[in-house]
Amino acid sequence: MKNYLYKLLPALRMLFSENQLVTIRQIPNISCTALDLADVLVNEHYTKSKDHILEIDAFNLTEEEDIRQVAYKWFQGHSQLPEFITIKDFGVFSIAEHASRAVSLVKKETWFLSYNKCNRMAGKVVIITGGAQGFGAGLAESFFMEGANVVIADLNSEMGIKLVSDFNSKRLFNIAQFVKTDVSDQFSVENLINETILFFGGVDVMVSNAGILRAGGIDEISLETFELMTKINYTGYFNCVKYASKVMKVQSQFTDKHFFDIIQINSKSGLRGSNKNFTYAGGKFGGIGLTQSFALELMPFNIKVNSICPGNFFDGPLWSHPETGLFVQYLAAGKVPGAKTIEEVKHFYEKQVPAGRGCEVIDVACAAFYAIEQKYETGQAIPVTGGQNMLH
C-alpha cells in the first residue's frame, strides 16, 4: 500500500497546481499513528485552525475521479491552498506555492528572500544524476539559479551534501536535496524517485547525466570495463526513464497544462564514432536510439524525451584531471599522433572546434532549457559542439 502514496502525492500536486506548480512535502517528525492528525497539528501550533488542513483517507480514494473530487471539494469551500494535508496511515505533508514556504510552515521561520515565479524553471522539480561534481554540478547550479527545486543524485555523498548546503545557504524560494544513488542499480533509482516525491510531491524533469569513460582500443578494453561502462552509461539511462516516467504518467492523468521532460546528457561521440573510444561511443549511440524510442512511447503522456550532445568539456575533471583525465588517457593511448604533452593533446582538440573553445556548462544548460520550454519537439539529439558536429 505504501506504493500508493507515491502515486497519490503526484496526483494531488497536479490537481493543486492550477496556476503554478506547487510543492507537497512530507513532515517526517509527526506521528502518523495519531487518531486525529489534524488535532496533532493544531496542538503543536503548526497552524491556527483545522480550516487550513485537508484530511484524506486514502483507502476511500479507489478511482481517479475520487482523487479529483478531493481538490474540487476543497476549492468549493476555500479560495487558497491548504497549508497541510493529512493522509490517514501515511502521515502529514505541507503544501505551498513553493518549496521554501512548505518548509517555513513547519519551522515557523522566514526561509526565502524573494519569490519570482517568472524564473524559467520556477516550481519545477528537477533530478540530475551525477550531479555532485563536474559537469553535473554545473547543470545543477544552472537549474537551481533559474528557480528549480533540484535533487542531486550521486554516489559521492560528501560532495553532494556540500553542494546542496551551498545552494540552500542562498536562502531562495527553491530548495536542493541530495539522494545517494547508483544509476546502474534499479532499486537505487526507484528509491531516488520515491525520495523526490516525499521532498517535493512529484518529478517534472529527469536529467540523466551520470556516466563514466574509460578510453582504449579493442586490445586494451577488457570485457569487465566494457560491461561496467554499458551498465552505467546505457542501462543507467534506461533505469532513470523507467522510474521517472511512472511518476510523470500519473501526473499527466491529472493535468493537461504541464509537460514533463526526460533529458539524456549524451555526447558528440553519440553522433560520430570515436577512435579508441568505442565503448563510450557505442553506449552513446545506443542512448540516442533509446531516446527516439522512448519519445514515441511517452509523448502521448505529455512526456518529452530528448538527448543533448555536448562537445568536449575541456575544463572539467573528465578531461583535465591530472591523473585520470582524458587528456592523460588519450596521451597514453596515443590517440593524438605525435603529441608528447597534455598541452599538445588539448590544443589538438581545440583546433577541431569551429568556435575555437571547448563546451561549457552554460552552453548545455541553455540547450536543456530550450528542450524543456518548447512543446513541439521530442526524440531529438541536440548537438552543442561549437559547430564541430552538425545535423544532417
GULUMTI-863582 format. One record per residue (C-alpha): x, y, z; residue number from 1; residue in three letters. Coordinates in Angstrom, 3 decimals. Layout:
// residues N
east X	north Y	up Z	resi NUM	resn ala
...
//
This chain:
// residues 392
east 0.000	north 0.000	up 0.000	resi 1	resn met
east 2.956	north 2.328	up 0.531	resi 2	resn lys
east 3.483	north 2.466	up -3.239	resi 3	resn asn
east 0.055	north 4.069	up -3.485	resi 4	resn tyr
east 1.440	north 7.111	up -1.661	resi 5	resn leu
east 3.950	north 7.657	up -4.463	resi 6	resn tyr
east 1.045	north 7.846	up -6.901	resi 7	resn lys
east -1.299	north 9.870	up -4.711	resi 8	resn leu
east 1.106	north 12.736	up -3.941	resi 9	resn leu
east 1.978	north 13.481	up -7.609	resi 10	resn pro
east -1.735	north 13.341	up -8.458	resi 11	resn ala
east -2.612	north 15.804	up -5.690	resi 12	resn leu
east 0.272	north 18.082	up -6.666	resi 13	resn arg
east -1.054	north 18.376	up -10.202	resi 14	resn met
east -4.622	north 18.964	up -9.040	resi 15	resn leu
east -3.470	north 21.809	up -6.791	resi 16	resn phe
east -1.137	north 23.260	up -9.472	resi 17	resn ser
east -3.886	north 25.043	up -11.364	resi 18	resn glu
east -1.985	north 28.323	up -11.715	resi 19	resn asn
east 1.578	north 27.306	up -10.869	resi 20	resn gln
east 3.469	north 24.212	up -9.810	resi 21	resn leu
east 3.198	north 23.710	up -6.052	resi 22	resn val
east 5.262	north 21.724	up -3.561	resi 23	resn thr
east 3.945	north 18.941	up -1.335	resi 24	resn ile
east 6.490	north 17.978	up 1.297	resi 25	resn arg
east 6.498	north 15.240	up 3.894	resi 26	resn gln
east 6.772	north 16.263	up 7.567	resi 27	resn ile
east 8.682	north 13.283	up 8.986	resi 28	resn pro
east 8.556	north 14.020	up 12.695	resi 29	resn asn
east 4.812	north 13.951	up 13.272	resi 30	resn ile
east 3.449	north 10.556	up 14.201	resi 31	resn ser
east 1.259	north 9.076	up 11.503	resi 32	resn cys
east -0.383	north 6.766	up 14.044	resi 33	resn thr
east -2.251	north 9.506	up 15.880	resi 34	resn ala
east -6.045	north 9.077	up 15.830	resi 35	resn leu
east -6.547	north 12.634	up 14.668	resi 36	resn asp
east -3.558	north 14.062	up 12.837	resi 37	resn leu
east -5.310	north 17.394	up 12.440	resi 38	resn ala
east -5.561	north 17.716	up 16.218	resi 39	resn asp
east -1.850	north 16.971	up 16.490	resi 40	resn val
east -1.076	north 19.793	up 14.081	resi 41	resn leu
east -3.257	north 22.290	up 15.930	resi 42	resn val
east -1.871	north 21.299	up 19.316	resi 43	resn asn
east 1.684	north 21.656	up 18.068	resi 44	resn glu
east 0.873	north 25.165	up 16.807	resi 45	resn his
east 1.748	north 24.411	up 13.197	resi 46	resn tyr
east -1.487	north 26.093	up 12.185	resi 47	resn thr
east -4.148	north 28.124	up 13.923	resi 48	resn lys
east -7.135	north 26.199	up 12.728	resi 49	resn ser
east -8.273	north 22.975	up 11.139	resi 50	resn lys
east -9.611	north 25.154	up 8.324	resi 51	resn asp
east -6.083	north 25.080	up 6.868	resi 52	resn his
east -5.870	north 21.298	up 6.911	resi 53	resn ile
east -7.068	north 18.904	up 4.227	resi 54	resn leu
east -7.793	north 15.482	up 5.712	resi 55	resn glu
east -7.715	north 12.471	up 3.387	resi 56	resn ile
east -8.496	north 8.831	up 3.932	resi 57	resn asp
east -6.527	north 7.242	up 1.104	resi 58	resn ala
east -8.400	north 3.966	up 1.390	resi 59	resn phe
east -11.541	north 5.719	up 0.181	resi 60	resn asn
east -9.834	north 7.005	up -2.961	resi 61	resn leu
east -10.237	north 3.959	up -5.148	resi 62	resn thr
east -10.761	north 5.656	up -8.505	resi 63	resn glu
east -9.175	north 8.542	up -10.392	resi 64	resn glu
east -12.382	north 10.531	up -10.052	resi 65	resn glu
east -12.280	north 10.116	up -6.256	resi 66	resn asp
east -8.880	north 11.821	up -6.181	resi 67	resn ile
east -10.116	north 14.637	up -8.409	resi 68	resn arg
east -13.016	north 15.235	up -6.039	resi 69	resn gln
east -10.581	north 15.900	up -3.171	resi 70	resn val
east -9.279	north 19.057	up -4.823	resi 71	resn ala
east -12.683	north 20.015	up -6.225	resi 72	resn tyr
east -14.348	north 19.874	up -2.813	resi 73	resn lys
east -11.519	north 21.803	up -1.195	resi 74	resn trp
east -11.816	north 24.718	up -3.597	resi 75	resn phe
east -15.585	north 24.739	up -3.214	resi 76	resn gln
east -15.066	north 25.916	up 0.347	resi 77	resn gly
east -11.685	north 27.665	up 0.158	resi 78	resn his
east -10.069	north 30.265	up -2.044	resi 79	resn ser
east -6.494	north 29.294	up -1.148	resi 80	resn gln
east -4.364	north 26.187	up -0.910	resi 81	resn leu
east -4.492	north 24.168	up 2.303	resi 82	resn pro
east -1.390	north 24.502	up 4.456	resi 83	resn glu
east -1.277	north 20.830	up 5.385	resi 84	resn phe
east -2.563	north 17.562	up 4.042	resi 85	resn ile
east -3.058	north 14.658	up 6.421	resi 86	resn thr
east -3.296	north 11.251	up 4.786	resi 87	resn ile
east -4.583	north 8.602	up 7.158	resi 88	resn lys
east -1.937	north 5.967	up 7.977	resi 89	resn asp
east 0.617	north 7.704	up 5.752	resi 90	resn phe
east 1.479	north 10.936	up 7.562	resi 91	resn gly
east 1.364	north 14.693	up 7.264	resi 92	resn val
east 2.502	north 16.875	up 4.364	resi 93	resn phe
east 2.855	north 20.623	up 3.990	resi 94	resn ser
east 1.694	north 22.180	up 0.728	resi 95	resn ile
east 2.649	north 25.601	up -0.606	resi 96	resn ala
east 3.222	north 27.609	up -3.748	resi 97	resn glu
east 6.953	north 26.996	up -3.437	resi 98	resn his
east 9.294	north 24.736	up -1.500	resi 99	resn ala
east 10.667	north 27.291	up 0.941	resi 100	resn ser
east 7.195	north 28.163	up 2.163	resi 101	resn arg
east 6.454	north 24.454	up 2.580	resi 102	resn ala
east 9.466	north 24.347	up 4.914	resi 103	resn val
east 8.657	north 27.599	up 6.708	resi 104	resn ser
east 5.137	north 26.397	up 7.512	resi 105	resn leu
east 6.757	north 23.801	up 9.738	resi 106	resn val
east 9.803	north 25.673	up 11.008	resi 107	resn lys
east 7.898	north 28.942	up 11.507	resi 108	resn lys
east 10.770	north 30.946	up 10.112	resi 109	resn glu
east 11.276	north 33.084	up 7.033	resi 110	resn thr
east 13.420	north 30.954	up 4.785	resi 111	resn trp
east 13.316	north 32.654	up 1.435	resi 112	resn phe
east 14.452	north 36.098	up 0.324	resi 113	resn leu
east 12.161	north 36.542	up -2.640	resi 114	resn ser
east 9.870	north 34.651	up -4.937	resi 115	resn tyr
east 9.823	north 35.226	up -8.664	resi 116	resn asn
east 7.542	north 32.819	up -10.485	resi 117	resn lys
east 8.842	north 34.250	up -13.756	resi 118	resn cys
east 12.118	north 32.369	up -13.302	resi 119	resn asn
east 12.448	north 29.954	up -16.213	resi 120	resn arg
east 12.269	north 26.812	up -14.093	resi 121	resn met
east 10.236	north 28.172	up -11.153	resi 122	resn ala
east 8.398	north 25.428	up -9.294	resi 123	resn gly
east 9.771	north 22.566	up -11.359	resi 124	resn lys
east 11.278	north 19.538	up -9.641	resi 125	resn val
east 14.473	north 18.536	up -11.447	resi 126	resn val
east 16.567	north 15.436	up -10.762	resi 127	resn ile
east 20.162	north 15.465	up -12.010	resi 128	resn ile
east 22.088	north 12.205	up -11.815	resi 129	resn thr
east 25.841	north 12.508	up -11.446	resi 130	resn gly
east 25.058	north 15.962	up -10.127	resi 131	resn gly
east 27.556	north 16.251	up -7.270	resi 132	resn ala
east 30.600	north 17.286	up -9.247	resi 133	resn gln
east 31.955	north 18.442	up -12.583	resi 134	resn gly
east 29.520	north 18.957	up -15.411	resi 135	resn phe
east 26.571	north 17.654	up -13.390	resi 136	resn gly
east 27.205	north 20.104	up -10.584	resi 137	resn ala
east 27.320	north 22.949	up -13.080	resi 138	resn gly
east 23.995	north 21.882	up -14.545	resi 139	resn leu
east 22.501	north 21.585	up -11.061	resi 140	resn ala
east 23.564	north 25.142	up -10.275	resi 141	resn glu
east 22.129	north 26.448	up -13.560	resi 142	resn ser
east 18.759	north 24.837	up -12.860	resi 143	resn phe
east 18.762	north 25.971	up -9.238	resi 144	resn phe
east 19.503	north 29.591	up -10.090	resi 145	resn met
east 16.603	north 29.515	up -12.573	resi 146	resn glu
east 14.205	north 28.582	up -9.779	resi 147	resn gly
east 14.036	north 24.787	up -9.922	resi 148	resn ala
east 13.897	north 22.534	up -6.889	resi 149	resn asn
east 16.925	north 20.353	up -7.557	resi 150	resn val
east 17.579	north 16.804	up -6.431	resi 151	resn val
east 21.246	north 15.910	up -6.773	resi 152	resn ile
east 21.703	north 12.168	up -7.257	resi 153	resn ala
east 25.217	north 10.815	up -6.970	resi 154	resn asp
east 27.338	north 8.146	up -5.311	resi 155	resn leu
east 29.584	north 10.806	up -3.788	resi 156	resn asn
east 27.685	north 11.740	up -0.631	resi 157	resn ser
east 30.298	north 14.150	up 0.705	resi 158	resn glu
east 30.374	north 16.323	up -2.393	resi 159	resn met
east 26.615	north 16.033	up -2.943	resi 160	resn gly
east 25.719	north 17.120	up 0.580	resi 161	resn ile
east 28.173	north 20.016	up 0.416	resi 162	resn lys
east 26.749	north 21.223	up -2.885	resi 163	resn leu
east 23.190	north 21.069	up -1.540	resi 164	resn val
east 24.288	north 23.022	up 1.532	resi 165	resn ser
east 25.880	north 25.674	up -0.688	resi 166	resn asp
east 22.701	north 26.017	up -2.750	resi 167	resn phe
east 20.383	north 26.210	up 0.250	resi 168	resn asn
east 22.596	north 28.761	up 2.002	resi 169	resn ser
east 21.420	north 31.250	up -0.635	resi 170	resn lys
east 18.005	north 31.064	up 1.114	resi 171	resn arg
east 15.982	north 31.392	up -2.051	resi 172	resn leu
east 12.410	north 30.219	up -2.591	resi 173	resn phe
east 13.542	north 26.901	up -4.040	resi 174	resn asn
east 15.379	north 24.070	up -2.294	resi 175	resn ile
east 18.020	north 21.472	up -3.154	resi 176	resn ala
east 18.185	north 17.925	up -1.769	resi 177	resn gln
east 20.714	north 15.103	up -2.078	resi 178	resn phe
east 19.961	north 11.398	up -2.560	resi 179	resn val
east 22.789	north 8.887	up -2.776	resi 180	resn lys
east 22.143	north 6.970	up -5.987	resi 181	resn thr
east 23.735	north 4.293	up -8.146	resi 182	resn asp
east 22.078	north 4.637	up -11.555	resi 183	resn val
east 23.149	north 1.130	up -12.554	resi 184	resn ser
east 21.007	north -0.288	up -9.715	resi 185	resn asp
east 17.286	north -0.185	up -10.499	resi 186	resn gln
east 16.312	north -0.260	up -6.827	resi 187	resn phe
east 18.582	north 2.690	up -6.085	resi 188	resn ser
east 16.929	north 4.686	up -8.883	resi 189	resn val
east 13.469	north 3.685	up -7.661	resi 190	resn glu
east 14.423	north 4.951	up -4.196	resi 191	resn asn
east 15.644	north 8.211	up -5.753	resi 192	resn leu
east 12.249	north 8.801	up -7.339	resi 193	resn ile
east 10.359	north 7.917	up -4.162	resi 194	resn asn
east 12.518	north 10.222	up -2.028	resi 195	resn glu
east 11.987	north 13.034	up -4.526	resi 196	resn thr
east 8.222	north 12.599	up -4.240	resi 197	resn ile
east 8.440	north 12.876	up -0.447	resi 198	resn leu
east 10.600	north 16.005	up -0.772	resi 199	resn phe
east 8.575	north 17.851	up -3.395	resi 200	resn phe
east 5.476	north 15.881	up -4.390	resi 201	resn gly
east 6.486	north 14.838	up -7.891	resi 202	resn gly
east 9.033	north 14.965	up -10.713	resi 203	resn val
east 8.957	north 17.353	up -13.667	resi 204	resn asp
east 12.404	north 16.883	up -15.228	resi 205	resn val
east 14.788	north 13.946	up -15.125	resi 206	resn met
east 18.308	north 14.755	up -16.356	resi 207	resn val
east 20.198	north 11.512	up -16.928	resi 208	resn ser
east 23.757	north 12.799	up -16.702	resi 209	resn asn
east 25.697	north 10.179	up -14.730	resi 210	resn ala
east 28.300	north 8.346	up -16.758	resi 211	resn gly
east 31.898	north 7.142	up -16.878	resi 212	resn ile
east 34.534	north 7.000	up -19.581	resi 213	resn leu
east 37.470	north 4.628	up -19.968	resi 214	resn arg
east 39.384	north 5.220	up -23.194	resi 215	resn ala
east 41.219	north 2.463	up -25.013	resi 216	resn gly
east 41.413	north 0.394	up -28.165	resi 217	resn gly
east 39.953	north -3.051	up -28.803	resi 218	resn ile
east 43.036	north -4.799	up -27.460	resi 219	resn asp
east 43.098	north -2.656	up -24.321	resi 220	resn glu
east 39.487	north -2.641	up -23.079	resi 221	resn ile
east 38.553	north -5.682	up -21.011	resi 222	resn ser
east 35.118	north -7.252	up -21.022	resi 223	resn leu
east 34.697	north -6.130	up -17.403	resi 224	resn glu
east 35.347	north -2.489	up -18.337	resi 225	resn thr
east 33.037	north -2.743	up -21.360	resi 226	resn phe
east 30.218	north -4.157	up -19.239	resi 227	resn glu
east 30.742	north -1.602	up -16.454	resi 228	resn leu
east 30.524	north 1.345	up -18.846	resi 229	resn met
east 27.490	north -0.149	up -20.569	resi 230	resn thr
east 25.779	north -0.728	up -17.218	resi 231	resn lys
east 26.246	north 2.883	up -16.121	resi 232	resn ile
east 26.014	north 4.820	up -19.388	resi 233	resn asn
east 23.318	north 2.788	up -21.168	resi 234	resn tyr
east 21.402	north 0.712	up -18.624	resi 235	resn thr
east 21.551	north 3.620	up -16.162	resi 236	resn gly
east 19.659	north 5.792	up -18.645	resi 237	resn tyr
east 17.015	north 3.085	up -19.017	resi 238	resn phe
east 16.621	north 2.887	up -15.218	resi 239	resn asn
east 16.130	north 6.653	up -14.984	resi 240	resn cys
east 13.486	north 6.683	up -17.704	resi 241	resn val
east 11.683	north 3.625	up -16.368	resi 242	resn lys
east 11.095	north 5.025	up -12.883	resi 243	resn tyr
east 10.771	north 8.746	up -13.682	resi 244	resn ala
east 8.209	north 8.080	up -16.408	resi 245	resn ser
east 5.990	north 6.129	up -13.989	resi 246	resn lys
east 5.507	north 9.282	up -11.913	resi 247	resn val
east 5.185	north 11.525	up -14.936	resi 248	resn met
east 2.448	north 9.291	up -16.377	resi 249	resn lys
east 0.476	north 9.644	up -13.149	resi 250	resn val
east 0.906	north 13.414	up -13.251	resi 251	resn gln
east -0.265	north 13.563	up -16.863	resi 252	resn ser
east -3.544	north 11.893	up -15.841	resi 253	resn gln
east -4.390	north 14.845	up -13.631	resi 254	resn phe
east -3.355	north 17.822	up -15.742	resi 255	resn thr
east -3.355	north 18.925	up -19.351	resi 256	resn asp
east -1.440	north 22.128	up -18.614	resi 257	resn lys
east 2.017	north 20.771	up -17.952	resi 258	resn his
east 4.597	north 18.855	up -19.955	resi 259	resn phe
east 7.307	north 16.721	up -18.385	resi 260	resn phe
east 10.822	north 16.145	up -19.631	resi 261	resn asp
east 13.474	north 13.470	up -19.693	resi 262	resn ile
east 16.836	north 14.699	up -20.912	resi 263	resn ile
east 19.817	north 12.478	up -21.521	resi 264	resn gln
east 23.199	north 14.187	up -21.485	resi 265	resn ile
east 24.712	north 12.325	up -24.394	resi 266	resn asn
east 27.867	north 13.360	up -26.271	resi 267	resn ser
east 29.145	north 14.288	up -29.690	resi 268	resn lys
east 30.502	north 10.727	up -29.546	resi 269	resn ser
east 26.881	north 9.636	up -29.874	resi 270	resn gly
east 26.740	north 11.347	up -33.268	resi 271	resn leu
east 30.039	north 10.161	up -34.720	resi 272	resn arg
east 32.350	north 7.254	up -33.953	resi 273	resn gly
east 35.324	north 7.913	up -31.678	resi 274	resn ser
east 38.732	north 6.341	up -32.308	resi 275	resn asn
east 39.915	north 4.134	up -29.436	resi 276	resn lys
east 36.814	north 5.142	up -27.516	resi 277	resn asn
east 34.332	north 2.595	up -28.874	resi 278	resn phe
east 32.846	north 1.576	up -25.536	resi 279	resn thr
east 31.785	north 5.118	up -24.700	resi 280	resn tyr
east 30.656	north 5.974	up -28.238	resi 281	resn ala
east 28.699	north 2.737	up -28.579	resi 282	resn gly
east 26.762	north 3.409	up -25.398	resi 283	resn gly
east 26.026	north 6.962	up -26.509	resi 284	resn lys
east 24.863	north 5.831	up -29.959	resi 285	resn phe
east 22.576	north 3.368	up -28.202	resi 286	resn gly
east 21.353	north 6.127	up -25.902	resi 287	resn gly
east 20.069	north 8.119	up -28.871	resi 288	resn ile
east 18.210	north 5.022	up -30.057	resi 289	resn gly
east 16.614	north 4.796	up -26.626	resi 290	resn leu
east 15.733	north 8.495	up -26.720	resi 291	resn thr
east 13.946	north 8.217	up -30.065	resi 292	resn gln
east 12.071	north 5.089	up -28.969	resi 293	resn ser
east 11.117	north 6.445	up -25.542	resi 294	resn phe
east 9.932	north 9.666	up -27.187	resi 295	resn ala
east 7.488	north 7.791	up -29.399	resi 296	resn leu
east 6.128	north 5.821	up -26.463	resi 297	resn glu
east 5.846	north 8.648	up -23.939	resi 298	resn leu
east 4.707	north 11.687	up -25.945	resi 299	resn met
east 1.022	north 10.670	up -25.581	resi 300	resn pro
east 1.511	north 11.320	up -21.858	resi 301	resn phe
east 2.974	north 14.811	up -22.465	resi 302	resn asn
east 6.428	north 13.465	up -21.636	resi 303	resn ile
east 9.145	north 14.746	up -23.966	resi 304	resn lys
east 12.407	north 12.825	up -24.273	resi 305	resn val
east 15.495	north 14.418	up -25.807	resi 306	resn asn
east 19.250	north 13.931	up -25.803	resi 307	resn ser
east 21.774	north 16.744	up -25.638	resi 308	resn ile
east 25.133	north 16.033	up -27.255	resi 309	resn cys
east 27.816	north 18.307	up -25.796	resi 310	resn pro
east 31.195	north 18.822	up -27.339	resi 311	resn gly
east 34.367	north 18.471	up -25.365	resi 312	resn asn
east 34.199	north 19.933	up -21.845	resi 313	resn phe
east 37.919	north 20.621	up -21.669	resi 314	resn phe
east 37.986	north 22.429	up -18.349	resi 315	resn asp
east 36.157	north 19.771	up -16.340	resi 316	resn gly
east 37.700	north 16.879	up -14.408	resi 317	resn pro
east 36.674	north 14.380	up -17.095	resi 318	resn leu
east 39.215	north 15.958	up -19.422	resi 319	resn trp
east 41.614	north 17.865	up -17.184	resi 320	resn ser
east 42.104	north 15.713	up -14.081	resi 321	resn his
east 45.914	north 15.400	up -13.744	resi 322	resn pro
east 45.801	north 11.639	up -13.103	resi 323	resn glu
east 42.634	north 10.207	up -14.652	resi 324	resn thr
east 41.523	north 12.899	up -17.126	resi 325	resn gly
east 41.002	north 12.185	up -20.797	resi 326	resn leu
east 43.988	north 14.311	up -21.808	resi 327	resn phe
east 46.164	north 11.963	up -19.763	resi 328	resn val
east 44.363	north 8.879	up -21.057	resi 329	resn gln
east 44.499	north 9.981	up -24.682	resi 330	resn tyr
east 48.179	north 10.852	up -24.420	resi 331	resn leu
east 48.897	north 7.393	up -23.021	resi 332	resn ala
east 46.674	north 5.701	up -25.631	resi 333	resn ala
east 48.373	north 7.547	up -28.490	resi 334	resn gly
east 45.113	north 8.970	up -29.805	resi 335	resn lys
east 46.855	north 12.151	up -30.984	resi 336	resn val
east 49.702	north 11.277	up -33.373	resi 337	resn pro
east 52.956	north 12.961	up -32.430	resi 338	resn gly
east 51.649	north 14.514	up -29.199	resi 339	resn ala
east 54.140	north 14.369	up -26.348	resi 340	resn lys
east 52.436	north 16.558	up -23.742	resi 341	resn thr
east 48.959	north 17.107	up -22.333	resi 342	resn ile
east 49.014	north 20.659	up -23.700	resi 343	resn glu
east 49.574	north 19.325	up -27.210	resi 344	resn glu
east 46.648	north 16.919	up -26.826	resi 345	resn val
east 44.389	north 19.747	up -25.625	resi 346	resn lys
east 45.469	north 22.054	up -28.445	resi 347	resn his
east 44.751	north 19.279	up -30.969	resi 348	resn phe
east 41.151	north 19.010	up -29.797	resi 349	resn tyr
east 40.599	north 22.780	up -29.529	resi 350	resn glu
east 41.615	north 23.197	up -33.173	resi 351	resn lys
east 38.852	north 20.809	up -34.226	resi 352	resn gln
east 36.137	north 23.113	up -32.860	resi 353	resn val
east 34.990	north 25.900	up -35.242	resi 354	resn pro
east 34.050	north 28.009	up -32.201	resi 355	resn ala
east 37.657	north 27.717	up -31.017	resi 356	resn gly
east 36.908	north 26.548	up -27.497	resi 357	resn arg
east 35.554	north 23.684	up -25.539	resi 358	resn gly
east 31.932	north 23.284	up -24.495	resi 359	resn cys
east 30.897	north 24.973	up -21.249	resi 360	resn glu
east 28.161	north 24.200	up -18.759	resi 361	resn val
east 26.087	north 27.223	up -19.740	resi 362	resn ile
east 26.010	north 26.014	up -23.362	resi 363	resn asp
east 24.404	north 22.734	up -22.339	resi 364	resn val
east 22.130	north 24.362	up -19.761	resi 365	resn ala
east 20.705	north 26.656	up -22.445	resi 366	resn cys
east 20.022	north 23.634	up -24.656	resi 367	resn ala
east 18.285	north 21.895	up -21.757	resi 368	resn ala
east 16.129	north 24.944	up -21.056	resi 369	resn phe
east 15.178	north 25.056	up -24.738	resi 370	resn tyr
east 14.222	north 21.374	up -24.738	resi 371	resn ala
east 12.022	north 21.926	up -21.685	resi 372	resn ile
east 10.392	north 25.187	up -22.759	resi 373	resn glu
east 9.400	north 24.150	up -26.264	resi 374	resn gln
east 6.348	north 21.922	up -26.526	resi 375	resn lys
east 6.602	north 20.641	up -30.077	resi 376	resn tyr
east 9.828	north 18.674	up -30.254	resi 377	resn glu
east 10.785	north 15.295	up -28.869	resi 378	resn thr
east 13.122	north 12.444	up -29.748	resi 379	resn gly
east 15.923	north 14.807	up -30.766	resi 380	resn gln
east 19.690	north 14.622	up -30.346	resi 381	resn ala
east 20.635	north 18.275	up -29.929	resi 382	resn ile
east 24.302	north 18.989	up -30.755	resi 383	resn pro
east 26.074	north 21.565	up -28.587	resi 384	resn val
east 29.510	north 21.296	up -30.149	resi 385	resn thr
east 30.519	north 24.737	up -31.342	resi 386	resn gly
east 29.922	north 23.622	up -34.929	resi 387	resn gly
east 32.060	north 20.510	up -34.664	resi 388	resn gln
east 29.068	north 18.247	up -35.323	resi 389	resn asn
east 26.131	north 19.383	up -37.450	resi 390	resn met
east 22.811	north 17.667	up -38.037	resi 391	resn leu
east 22.201	north 16.160	up -41.471	resi 392	resn his
//
